[in-house]
Amino acid sequence: MRYSIMLLLAGLLGLGCRENRMKAFVPGTYVKVTESEFGKAWDTLRMAPLGGKLYRVERSIGYQSMLDGQLLEKKFRRSRWQSELEVERGELHDKAFGHVLRLLPDSNGLEMGGMHFYKINP
C-alpha cells in the first residue's frame, strides 16, 4: 500500500515537470520556408499563452508563384485560432478547425499536417 502511494506521487510529480517544460516551450515563433520550380512560400506560426492550457495561434502564409521562370506578385493569407495543450501527447489541439500541432522540443520545432516548423525565438 505504501509502495503504491509512493509510486503514484512519483508519477504525478513527473507529469507536473513535463507539463511545465511543455508550457515553457510552446510560446514563440515557428517558421517553414519552401522553394521549388513552382514558386516560394513562407509559413509562420506565432503562439502566445492565453491562460491555463490555452494558446492563441496566428498563422501567416506568404507565397509567390512562378510562371515562365518569373516570380509573380507576393500573396498573403492569415488565420487565427485557439488551441489546447495536451501534455500527455505533447500536442496542441484546435477543436474549431481540427489543427493538431505536435511539439518537438528536442529538435526545437513542431509538426503540423506533415510539415516541420523550426522555432526561431521564444
Long-range contacts (C-beta under 8 A, 24 or more apart in sequence): 15-87, 15-88, 18-87, 19-87, 21-105, 22-85, 22-87, 22-90, 22-103, 22-105, 23-49, 23-53, 23-85, 25-103, 25-105, 26-55, 26-85, 26-92, 26-103, 27-55, 27-122, 28-119, 28-120, 28-121, 28-122, 29-119, 29-120, 29-121, 30-109, 30-110, 30-117, 30-118, 30-119, 30-120, 31-117, 31-118, 31-120, 32-115, 32-116, 32-117, 32-118, 37-66, 38-65, 38-66, 39-63, 39-64, 39-65, 39-66, 39-71, 39-72, 40-64, 40-66, 40-71, 43-115, 43-117, 45-101, 45-110, 45-112, 45-117, 47-83, 47-92, 50-82, 53-84, 53-85, 53-86, 53-87, 54-82, 54-83, 54-84, 54-85, 55-82, 55-83, 55-84, 55-85, 55-92, 56-80, 56-81, 56-82, 57-81, 57-82, 57-83, 57-92, 57-94, 57-99, 57-101
